Amino acid sequence: MDGNKRKDEKLLSSDVEGLLTENLNRLWSSLIVRTLVNSGINHFYLSPGMRNAPLIAAVANQPKAKIFMGIDERAQAYRAMGHAKASGTPGVLICTSGTALANYTPAMAEAKKSSIPMIILSADRPAELVAGDANQTVVQEHFFNNITNHYLSLSVPSEEVTPSRLSSCVANLIARSLSPRKGPVHMNLPFRGPLDDTPGKISDSYIEKIGASRSPTHYLPEVFAPESALEEVVGLLKSSASTILVLGMLPSNLKTTNIRTLIQHLQIPIYPDVTSSVKYCYCLNDKIVPAFDHPEVLEQYERNRPELIIHLGGRLVSKHYYNFLEANPDIKLVTVNDTFNHEDPSFTSAVRINANPEIFSSQLMKRLEGIKLKQDLSSCLNWRTFVDKKIAIIDDGPFCYPSISKSTIELIPQNTTLYLGNSTVIRSFDSYISPEISKNIRVVSNRGASGIEGLIASACGVNDSSSQKMLTLVLGDLSFLHDLNSLKLLSESPGKIVTIVVNNQCGGIFSLLPVARDEKLIQLLTTPHGLQFEKACDMFSIKYKMVKSTDDFKKCYQSAISDEQHVVIEALIDNQLNTKIYSQLKTVRL
Ligand SMILES: Cc1ncc(C[n+]2csc(CCOP(=O)(O)OP(=O)(O)O)c2C)c(N)n1
């Protein structure tokens, strides 16, 4: 787009270079976009409309902006969230007025709960039109209420607000998306016409103020643990004969160097949740404890109770872990995370440290220098036979969730991303532990609110900002159906995504619960559909393969890895056989 189209040439100066100056709507929009880009925020997720045209024009005019178009605002929001997960930097969502904004809600709820930054700019009609029930209006003020870090209501563009004040408000909005806790922020911008490039009056004095305009540089805090907290943890570690280090959800972009050094130093059993991204860096031989979601694991830990648990990061997938803690309140639980959330469904934490787990690990390492810990590792369980028995059942069994997670972990290339859908998928990967394979795999998931929607879009978002060569997305069939229109985003996504949709023809997770005894109810809970996805992929020109056996799955996944294009692999499994294998796995004993 041709930049400064302002007809009144004498008003142009180097200060307005790169800004649209045809009218005040466009000038404000360009000032907002410039402040964002100058703060390093350059991923813009646009959805169509007319009320947001000034903002879209400003983005199109900004050379540093990376533009991602998408019709469906719900998918766009998930995509922006995926980008933020991978990069730690918020994406900017821009939509028109009305229900468009409401479509951001599920992703924002997820982002708020999992502390992911996002910036929403919603265009609006002026207040009097909203009050008069004009077309395509809803009350957008404070629309997201308790799922934002911050809400800013701008006035209709006016010269009463100086460029400095406008840019400072935007800089503050950015800061609030990143600190003290990351999360979504929302700015509502009502525009009166013109919404296009029709010239409108801007005074010379206002243009001059652009040159002198400033917005503050925000320095945001890193969250360190206080010395007193470190002292307490060292004291607890020294006096405890048996300790487990638990790793919960960690941000996908977090460097875990210090956490890994701490693991190496402590030499105690570790229980890494799949959402920690650290899980597959270790194998059973590295003192990994299998997931608590197995009767035998729970029983053994009841018998060999640790005295101390140090839990770094957020919530775990396993609900049995929390049941175990609740049943054993004498275990000292120390939780460490920087989200300022409560994050303890067991309500048993003895010590809560609000600190970044990576920073905390480095601080603790320094404190532990020269200190010998007296951990009694003789009671450490040897899980090898147990794991081997489980593997034998999986290898001899039918094509089902456990064989898909096992094969995926065996074959997935090093230094790639694994995006795990909710429901049975994440539990299946959380339960699988390899005896000797360890790999550096970044694991991403939507575990804040655990919705089954928006997963394809989220994976595309990760790829928008990832330098990695490929991403593997695994999700269930209802999750796939829920996000079907994101196949459009997938077909245009950079990099490569191999999507594994595990089709058990329904929401199979409910068949694994005791409620499955009620034959009538289970039909309604699982919502069987009888659909397959070849034609859907065809519509978006995405390569598609169906597999019905573990061997075919392995071959197909391997060839998808070396393929140059996106591939959808539909893994057709039998829900009844899947349920059976889960019952069989539960019978394994040490
Ligand atoms: C948006 C949303 N709706 C409903 C649910 C409740 N829910 C949890 S798991 C599940 C079934 C998921 O089915 P699918 O994606 O096919 O996975 P499966 O467990 O069958 O492998 C449902 C409906 C949810 N988490 N999110």
The ligand as an SDF file (V2000), in Angstrom:
LIG
                    3D

 26 27  0  0  0  0  0  0  0  0999 V2000
  -14.5880  -27.0800   23.7840 C   0  0  0  0  0  0  0  0  0  0  0  0
  -14.7480  -28.3120   24.6010 C   0  0  0  0  0  0  0  0  0  0  0  0
  -15.9230  -28.9760   24.5670 N   0  0  0  0  0  0  0  0  0  0  0  0
  -16.0970  -30.1090   25.2980 C   0  0  0  0  0  0  0  0  0  0  0  0
  -15.0710  -30.5870   26.0680 C   0  0  0  0  0  0  0  0  0  0  0  0
  -15.2770  -31.8530   26.9000 C   0  0  0  0  0  0  0  0  0  0  0  0
  -14.4970  -32.9650   26.3550 N   0  0  0  0  0  0  0  0  0  0  0  0
  -13.3630  -33.3780   26.9100 C   0  0  0  0  0  0  0  0  0  0  0  0
  -12.6710  -34.6390   26.1390 S   0  0  0  0  0  0  0  0  0  0  0  0
  -13.8890  -34.6980   24.9810 C   0  0  0  0  0  0  0  0  0  0  0  0
  -13.8760  -35.7370   23.8890 C   0  0  0  0  0  0  0  0  0  0  0  0
  -12.7770  -35.4880   22.9370 C   0  0  0  0  0  0  0  0  0  0  0  0
  -12.8380  -36.3810   21.8650 O   0  0  0  0  0  0  0  0  0  0  0  0
  -11.6580  -36.5760   20.8420 P   0  0  0  0  0  0  0  0  0  0  0  0
  -11.0540  -35.2880   20.5010 O   0  0  0  0  0  0  0  0  0  0  0  0
  -12.1590  -37.3900   19.7040 O   0  0  0  0  0  0  0  0  0  0  0  0
  -10.6020  -37.3630   21.6930 O   0  0  0  0  0  0  0  0  0  0  0  0
  -10.6540  -38.8980   22.1820 P   0  0  0  0  0  0  0  0  0  0  0  0
  -10.6150  -38.8610   23.6590 O   0  0  0  0  0  0  0  0  0  0  0  0
  -11.8490  -39.5550   21.6090 O   0  0  0  0  0  0  0  0  0  0  0  0
   -9.4590  -39.5020   21.6380 O   0  0  0  0  0  0  0  0  0  0  0  0
  -14.8400  -33.7220   25.2340 C   0  0  0  0  0  0  0  0  0  0  0  0
  -16.0500  -33.5020   24.4090 C   0  0  0  0  0  0  0  0  0  0  0  0
  -13.8570  -29.8610   26.0840 C   0  0  0  0  0  0  0  0  0  0  0  0
  -12.8080  -30.2360   26.8030 N   0  0  0  0  0  0  0  0  0  0  0  0
  -13.7190  -28.7560   25.3240 N   0  0  0  0  0  0  0  0  0  0  0  0
  1  2  1  0
  2  3  1  0
  2 26  2  0
  3  4  2  0
  4  5  1  0
  5  6  1  0
  5 24  2  0
  6  7  1  0
  7  8  2  0
  7 22  1  0
  8  9  1  0
  9 10  1  0
 10 11  1  0
 10 22  2  0
 11 12  1  0
 12 13  1  0
 13 14  1  0
 14 15  2  0
 14 16  1  0
 14 17  1  0
 17 18  1  0
 18 19  2  0
 18 20  1  0
 18 21  1  0
 22 23  1  0
 24 25  1  0
 24 26  1  0
M  CHG  1   7   1
M  END
$$$$
